[in-house]
């Protein structure tokens, strides 16, 4: 049984590494777009609380939309990488 757990951990680790490598190979522009997609998801995740629907449905919507926002956020940051974030900060300082 312990052999299966170790094999699963190794497979999962290599899968996550491959996903991270693929994401970091995408362009700067793609990273910015993915990062910007988290904004409407955050807004919708809290705005839906004002809808006249059941509390359980609100919970499901919040969980889904907030999870999508976090996925877009971390995915965008992974695509951008350290250099991309530095580039965005310099652009933002230039505008302000």
N, C-alpha and C positions, 0 to 999 in steps of 0.2 A: 504494500500500500504506500509506503514512504517513497518508493521508486517512482510511482505515478505522480505524486505531488511534486517531486523534484523535476520531473520531465515537464509537467504542466507549467511550473514556474519558469523554466528555461524557455519554453515555447512562447509563453506570454511575454517574457522579457524581450525576446528577439522580435516578436510581432510589434510591440510598442516602439522598439528602436527603429524598425523599418518604417513605421508610420511617421515617426519624428523626422527621419531622414527625408522621406518623401515630402513632408510639409515644408521643411527648411529649404528644399530645392525649388519651391514656387517663387514667383516674382514678388518684388517689393509692393507693386501695385495691388496684386492679389491679396497680400497680407493686410494692406490698408483697408481694402474693401471688406474683407472678412471681419476685421476689427470693428469697422463701422456698423456692421450688421448686428453687433451686440446691443447697440443703443436702442433700436426699436423694440428688441426683445425685452430689455430691462423695463422700458416704458410700459409695454403691454402687460408685462408680468404683474405690475402694480396697478395699472389703470383698470384691469379687469375686475378688481375688487369692488368697483362702483357699479358693476352690472347686477341686475336683479335676478341672480341665479342662486342655486343652493350652495351652501358652504362647502360641501364635498366637491362640487364641480369647480368652485373657485380654487380649492386646494389642488385639484388635478391640473387646472390651467396654470396656476402659479408654478407648480413643480415643473411642468413641461416648458413653459416660456423662460423661466429663470435658468433651467438646465440648458436650454438652447443658447441663452445669453452667455453663460459661462463657457460653453463649448466654443462659441464664436470668439470669445475673448481670448481664451488660452490657445485656440487654433491660430488666431491672427498673430498673437505674440510669438508663437513658435515659428510661423512663416517669416515674420520680420527678423527675428533673431536680435542679437545685441547691436549689430551695426544698423539695422533698420530702425530700431528704437532710438538710437543716437541720432540718426538722420531725421526722424520725426521731431525729436526734441529741438534740434537746430532749426528746422523749418518753423516750428511753433514760436521759438524765440525771435526769429526774424520777422514774424507777423506782428508780434506784440510790441 
